[in-house]
């Protein structure tokens, strides 16, 4: 019984999109539901996600006495500034509501994890590993969404 | 010569169906991909907690974070479905506009 539920959900969603598109098409004017694809933004997302991954891998790889927040503060700030820049660019785009939620979630959690490192002075490898995996999970929906905008072009 | 609105609407529906069907796998694959990622993260979290490498408090906080990750993933899927709907709707509008343009050209020739 549980195995067929996702199929039913997908089928409903498929028919909803088809009906939605038909109703819009009947209005007879060009439709804009999402922002235009931006290659520069996609590149910035990929680069900053890589920087985030590299930061956490560097801390994990460092010797126990070299994992202090102060050693990595500049790298944290560089990534935070890039995330702020991605948010600003998206705030200037039309039809940006979904993107803003995704980026603010990423921004909030990056700051939270950074502040945890700052408060504790150092983090264990297990904590760093989890933070890296969670941040990857916050980056991925943003990259997937930006790439999906190519469909609408 | 008459303008057959039924045929035009049928062509519009076909165009929408084709467009949605062509891009539909991306929605399914993305949703499944997000689910697989979640499974891996939860396995990692649980194993680190069981090995006592992270505290109970840290573990519970990360479970809370999973709710925010899910929110981001759902918004990402919403963007994909909207992009598909936009492409399909605009393709259908093109069908309508082309049909009207062709009909107007035919009338002018007559």
Interface residues (C-beta under 8 A of the other chain):
Chain A: X10 X13 X14 X17 X18 X20 X21 X22 X24 X25 X28 X29 X30 X31 X32 X33 X34 X98 X99 X101 X102 X105 X106 X108 X109 X124 X126 X127 X129 X130 X133 X134 X137 X138 X140 X141 X142 X144 X145 X148 X149 X151 X152
Chain B: X12 X13 X16 X17 X19 X20 X23 X24 X26 X27 X28 X30 X34 X37 X38 X41 X44 X45 X48 X53 X54 X58 X62 X65 X68 X69 X71 X72 X73 X75 X76 X78 X79 X80 X81 X82 X83 X84 X85 X86 X87 X88 X89 X90 X92 X93 X96
